[in-house]
Amino acid sequence: QVQLVESGGGSVHPGGSLSLSCVVSGARLDDHIIGWFRQVPEKAREGVSCKYISDGLITYGDSVKGRFTISADTAKNTVYLQMNSLKPEDTAIYFCGIAPRGYYCSPTGLKMPSWYGFWGQGTQVTVSS
């Protein structure tokens, strides 16, 4: 059974940083694409970043480029999202998801949360002054 567990959310002031973690069990990271998405009430889930573990391909959403960094530790089966220079508009619940590597880690893929078959429970990130 595939399970994903996110952690690391919290409340920060604008300009602050947070580091999210996603521990994956029941699946090998290097057989999959891992994605970070976020969602606010009454809006669709937005792609933040994805990483094709086997070849290192990474894609970021336009709104987070230069501020967020995705990384993975395959020994720990864990994916991270380092978020710097946070803005109030980054406030959302952040989810990690896993997709088979037959799909694409690409700008198009970040618009396709349906490609991701398993999700974590989410972690709240709040950016406010």
Buried (B, 14 or more C-beta within 10 A) or exposed (E): EEBBBBEBBBEBEEEBEBBBBBBBEEBEBEEBBBBBBBBEEEEEBBBBBBBBBBEEEBBBBEBBEEBBBBEBEEEEBBBBBBBBEBBEEBBBBBBBBBBEBEBBBBEEBBBBBEBBEBBBEBBEBBBEE
